[in-house]
Amino acid sequence: MTEFAGYDMPVSYGPISEEHINVRKHAGIFDVSHMGEFIVKGKEALQLVQAISSNDASKLSIGQAQYSCIPNDKGGIVDDMLVYRLDEDQCSDGEQAFMLVVNASNIEKDWEWISARNSYDTRLINISESTGLIAVQGPASISIVQSLCEEDLSQIPYYSFIKTKFAGKDNVIVSATGYTGSGGVELYAANEDMEDIWDAVMEAGKDHNIKPTGLGARDTLRLEMGYCLYGNDIDDNTSPIEAGLSWITKVKKNASFSSQETFAQQKREGVTKKLVGFTMEDRRVPRKDYPILSMEGKEIGVVTSGTMSPSLGYPVGMGYIDKAFLNDNQTIKIKFRNKTMEAKIAKVPFVDPKV
């Protein structure tokens, strides 16, 4: 266990590498109830979401979700988030509802940022403390959770969700999303229901080799897929364009948002640094903030994330590198104190979890 963002969180229940491989081959269950959830509800709910989001929430139908980020005013990222378009059963006429899922360490920062920009006819409701979140990830996930729900979960498209009765609990959101690349669902429910839901999933998965899985494996799984981690790969000083997130940065959408013109210019003219993946020739693991050097010893970037890949058996990492250097070079060095180790630029994801 470790303290994280004010929560006591499980790093691992056993060897991280075993938990990781089990998710890739079978299924793992993660307690990620530390994540933050905000409800945006009102006649101008869409306008508020559009004003604080880089993606285009107007494209969402009820039951769909999208990945996005909250840009700041200087071309950086306040946070990354998921945006859910909720049903309107509990809304008044003409109202819409969304749920924003944000990082635990940024709940207060995000709340203040969004609240300060809420000049619209809409309400912002923080349900983080009353909402739990369990992720069931891996190729056996759907088989496991299907026995606890009458809906045909195999028919939920990627980045879509339903609200249904699950494991005997009402109003559970079953979302075809995750942070591992191995498929599965995320389950949002009332905090008081989460222990029962956890126990029910564990019981349903006992013949599918399900194992409780901690934040350590969650990090190695996401890094093998090249998924960004806020505070490492993206932060207040990194642009989504630099981070390879142009696809969630809709500068031409019919709504204005912070740094929109900055991002449009970066798309037109390019950026000076780029987030890339790399693999190590040595078995030593690269760590955040280690300098990245050219083969001639010139500092050209910095490591943002690194780990020993349990799937590959050698270290992988990500980091920002000067764009000019990337035009002609594919071999770099990572500086470890007074030593350097060779690495090679590599495309992400590093692994195909379906293989």
C-alpha positions in Angstrom: 0.0 0.0 0.0 1.1 3.6 -0.6 -0.3 7.1 -0.1 -1.4 8.7 -3.4 -3.4 11.9 -3.7 -4.7 11.5 -0.2 -5.8 7.9 -0.6 -4.2 4.6 0.6 -3.8 2.7 -2.7 -2.7 -0.8 -3.5 0.6 -0.9 -5.4 0.6 -4.6 -5.7 -1.0 -7.7 -4.2 1.9 -9.9 -5.4 4.7 -9.6 -7.9 3.9 -6.8 -10.3 5.1 -8.7 -13.3 2.8 -11.6 -12.5 -0.2 -9.3 -12.1 0.7 -7.6 -15.4 0.9 -10.9 -17.4 -2.3 -12.2 -15.9 -4.2 -9.1 -17.2 -2.7 -9.6 -20.6 -3.6 -13.4 -20.6 -6.7 -13.6 -18.3 -8.2 -10.8 -16.2 -7.3 -8.4 -13.4 -9.5 -6.3 -11.1 -8.4 -2.8 -10.1 -9.7 -0.6 -7.3 -9.4 2.9 -8.9 -12.0 4.6 -6.7 -9.5 7.5 -6.1 -10.5 8.9 -9.5 -12.6 12.1 -9.5 -16.1 12.4 -11.1 -17.9 15.6 -11.8 -21.5 15.9 -13.1 -22.3 18.8 -15.5 -26.0 19.2 -15.8 -28.1 22.0 -17.3 -29.5 23.7 -20.4 -26.0 24.9 -21.3 -24.1 21.8 -20.1 -22.7 21.2 -23.5 -21.4 24.7 -23.8 -19.5 24.4 -20.5 -17.9 21.1 -21.5 -17.0 22.5 -24.9 -15.4 25.5 -23.3 -13.1 23.5 -21.0 -12.4 20.5 -23.3 -10.0 20.1 -26.3 -12.2 17.4 -27.9 -15.6 17.9 -29.4 -18.3 16.8 -27.0 -21.0 17.8 -29.5 -20.2 14.5 -31.3 -21.3 12.4 -28.3 -24.6 10.6 -28.3 -26.2 9.4 -25.0 -24.2 6.3 -24.0 -20.9 7.4 -25.5 -17.6 8.5 -24.0 -14.5 10.3 -25.3 -11.0 10.9 -24.2 -10.1 14.6 -23.9 -7.9 17.1 -22.0 -8.5 20.3 -20.2 -6.1 22.9 -21.8 -4.8 25.8 -19.8 -4.2 29.3 -21.1 -0.5 28.9 -21.9 -0.7 25.9 -24.2 -0.4 23.2 -21.5 -2.7 20.7 -20.0 -4.6 21.2 -16.7 -5.6 17.5 -16.8 -6.7 14.7 -19.1 -10.1 13.2 -18.6 -13.0 11.1 -19.9 -16.2 12.8 -20.9 -19.4 10.7 -20.7 -22.7 11.8 -22.3 -25.3 10.7 -19.7 -29.0 10.0 -20.2 -31.5 12.8 -19.5 -34.0 10.9 -17.3 -33.2 13.1 -14.3 -32.9 16.3 -16.2 -35.5 19.0 -16.7 -36.8 19.8 -20.2 -34.0 21.1 -22.4 -31.2 20.0 -20.1 -28.3 17.7 -20.9 -25.9 15.9 -18.6 -22.3 14.8 -18.7 -19.9 13.1 -16.4 -16.2 14.2 -16.4 -13.7 11.6 -15.0 -10.5 13.3 -13.8 -7.3 12.2 -12.1 -7.3 11.9 -8.3 -4.3 14.2 -7.8 -6.1 17.0 -9.8 -9.6 16.8 -8.4 -9.4 20.1 -6.5 -7.4 21.9 -9.3 -9.8 20.7 -12.0 -12.9 21.7 -9.9 -11.6 25.2 -9.4 -10.6 25.6 -13.0 -14.0 24.4 -14.4 -16.0 26.3 -11.8 -14.2 29.5 -12.6 -15.3 29.1 -16.2 -18.9 28.2 -15.5 -20.8 31.3 -16.7 -23.4 29.1 -18.2 -26.9 28.0 -17.3 -25.6 24.7 -15.8 -24.7 23.1 -12.5 -21.4 21.5 -11.6 -21.7 18.7 -9.0 -18.7 16.9 -7.5 -19.6 13.3 -6.8 -16.0 12.1 -6.3 -16.4 11.2 -2.7 -19.6 9.2 -3.2 -18.6 7.3 -6.3 -16.4 4.2 -6.5 -14.7 2.8 -9.6 -13.5 -0.7 -10.3 -11.8 -1.7 -13.6 -12.0 -5.3 -14.8 -9.4 -5.7 -17.5 -8.2 -8.5 -19.7 -9.4 -10.9 -22.4 -11.6 -12.8 -20.0 -13.3 -9.7 -18.6 -16.5 -9.7 -20.5 -17.1 -13.4 -19.7 -16.6 -12.7 -16.1 -18.9 -9.6 -15.7 -21.5 -10.9 -18.1 -22.8 -13.3 -15.5 -23.6 -10.4 -13.2 -25.7 -8.4 -15.7 -28.7 -9.1 -17.9 -27.5 -6.8 -20.7 -25.4 -8.2 -23.5 -22.1 -6.6 -22.6 -20.3 -7.9 -25.7 -22.5 -5.5 -27.7 -21.3 -2.4 -26.0 -19.0 -0.6 -28.5 -15.5 0.6 -27.4 -15.9 3.9 -25.6 -19.6 3.4 -25.0 -21.5 2.5 -21.8 -24.8 1.6 -20.2 -26.4 2.3 -16.9 -27.9 -0.9 -15.5 -28.4 -3.3 -12.6 -25.1 -5.1 -12.0 -24.4 -7.7 -9.3 -27.7 -6.8 -7.7 -26.9 -3.1 -7.5 -28.9 -0.4 -9.3 -27.6 2.4 -11.4 -24.2 1.0 -12.2 -22.4 2.4 -15.2 -20.7 -0.4 -17.2 -18.2 1.3 -19.5 -16.2 -0.3 -22.3 -13.1 1.7 -21.4 -9.8 1.1 -19.6 -6.1 1.9 -19.2 -4.5 -1.4 -20.1 -5.1 -2.0 -23.8 -6.3 -5.5 -23.0 -10.0 -4.8 -23.2 -12.6 -5.0 -20.4 -14.9 -2.7 -18.6 -14.9 0.0 -15.9 -17.7 0.0 -13.3 -18.9 3.2 -11.6 -21.3 2.8 -8.7 -22.1 4.2 -5.3 -19.3 3.9 -2.8 -21.4 1.8 -0.4 -22.0 -0.8 -3.2 -18.3 -1.3 -4.2 -17.3 -4.0 -1.7 -20.2 -6.2 -2.8 -19.5 -5.5 -6.5 -15.8 -6.4 -5.9 -16.7 -9.6 -4.2 -19.2 -10.6 -6.8 -16.7 -10.0 -9.7 -14.0 -12.0 -7.8 -16.4 -14.9 -7.3 -17.6 -14.8 -10.9 -14.0 -14.7 -12.1 -12.5 -17.5 -10.0 -12.7 -20.0 -12.9 -11.2 -17.4 -15.3 -8.0 -16.8 -13.2 -9.0 -13.3 -12.1 -6.6 -11.6 -9.7 -6.7 -8.4 -7.8 -4.2 -6.0 -9.4 -2.5 -2.9 -8.1 -1.3 0.4 -9.4 2.2 -1.0 -10.2 0.8 -3.2 -12.9 -1.6 -0.5 -14.1 1.4 1.6 -14.8 3.4 -1.1 -16.6 0.3 -2.0 -18.7 -0.4 1.6 -19.7 3.2 2.2 -20.6 3.4 -0.8 -22.9 0.5 0.8 -24.8 2.1 4.2 -24.9 -0.7 5.8 -22.9 0.1 9.1 -21.3 0.2 9.5 -17.5 -0.6 12.9 -16.1 2.3 14.3 -14.1 4.8 12.3 -16.1 4.1 12.5 -19.8 1.7 15.4 -19.8 1.4 18.3 -17.5 0.8 22.1 -17.3 3.8 22.7 -19.5 3.2 20.2 -22.2 1.1 20.7 -25.3 -1.3 17.9 -26.4 0.2 18.4 -29.9 3.7 17.7 -28.5 2.3 14.7 -26.6 0.8 13.1 -29.8 -2.7 14.0 -28.7 -3.6 16.0 -31.8 -6.5 13.6 -32.3 -8.2 14.9 -29.2 -7.5 18.5 -30.0 -10.3 19.7 -32.3 -9.2 23.3 -33.1 -11.9 23.6 -35.7 -14.8 22.7 -33.5 -17.7 25.1 -33.3 -16.8 26.3 -29.8 -13.8 28.2 -28.4 -11.5 26.8 -25.7 -8.3 27.8 -23.9 -5.1 27.8 -26.1 -7.2 26.9 -29.2 -5.2 29.2 -31.5 -1.9 28.1 -30.0 -2.8 24.5 -30.8 -4.0 25.5 -34.3 -0.6 27.2 -34.9 1.3 24.1 -33.7 -0.7 21.9 -36.0 0.0 24.2 -38.9 3.7 24.9 -38.2 4.8 21.9 -36.1 6.3 21.7 -32.6 9.9 21.8 -31.4 9.7 18.7 -29.3 7.8 15.4 -29.5 6.8 12.6 -27.1 8.3 9.3 -28.4 8.8 5.8 -27.3 12.1 4.0 -27.0 13.5 0.6 -26.1 16.6 -0.1 -24.1 19.6 -2.1 -25.2 20.5 -2.6 -21.5 18.4 -4.1 -18.7 18.7 -1.0 -16.6 15.3 0.8 -16.3 15.1 4.5 -17.4 13.4 6.8 -14.9 11.5 10.1 -15.1 13.8 13.1 -15.6 16.8 11.1 -16.9 18.5 13.2 -19.7 18.3 11.9 -23.2 21.4 12.4 -25.3 22.4 12.1 -28.9 25.1 9.5 -29.7 27.5 12.5 -29.7 26.6 13.3 -26.2 24.4 16.4 -26.8 21.4 16.7 -24.5 18.3 16.5 -26.7 15.5 15.6 -24.4 14.2 14.0 -21.1 12.6 10.8 -20.0 9.1 11.0 -18.8 8.2 7.4 -18.1 10.1 4.1 -18.0 9.7 0.5 -16.8 10.8 -3.1 -17.3 8.2 -4.4 -19.8 6.9 -7.7 -18.3 5.6 -8.7 -21.8 8.8 -8.0 -23.6 11.4 -8.8 -21.0 13.4 -5.5 -21.6 13.0 -1.9 -20.5 10.8 0.6 -22.5 10.2 4.2 -21.9 8.8 7.5 -23.3 10.3 11.0 -23.4 10.3 14.3 -25.1 13.0 14.7 -27.8 13.9 17.7 -29.9 11.9 17.4 -33.2 14.9 18.4 -35.3 16.9 15.5 -34.0 14.2 13.0 -34.8 14.3 13.8 -38.5 17.5 11.7 -39.1 18.2 9.7 -36.0 16.8 6.6 -34.4 19.5 5.7 -31.8 19.9 7.7 -28.6 21.5 7.4 -25.2 19.9 7.6 -21.7 22.1 9.1 -19.0 22.2 7.2 -15.7 24.2 9.3 -13.3 27.7 9.1 -14.7 26.9 6.4 -17.3 25.0 6.3 -20.5 23.1 3.4 -22.1 22.0 3.1 -25.7 18.3 3.1 -26.7 16.3 3.0 -29.9 13.4 5.1 -30.9 10.3 2.8 -31.2 6.7 3.2 -32.2 4.0 2.8 -29.5 2.3 0.7 -28.5 5.3 -1.4 -27.7 3.2 -4.6 -27.7 0.0 -5.9 -29.3 -2.0 -7.2 -26.4 -4.1 -9.3 -28.7 -1.1 -11.4 -29.8 
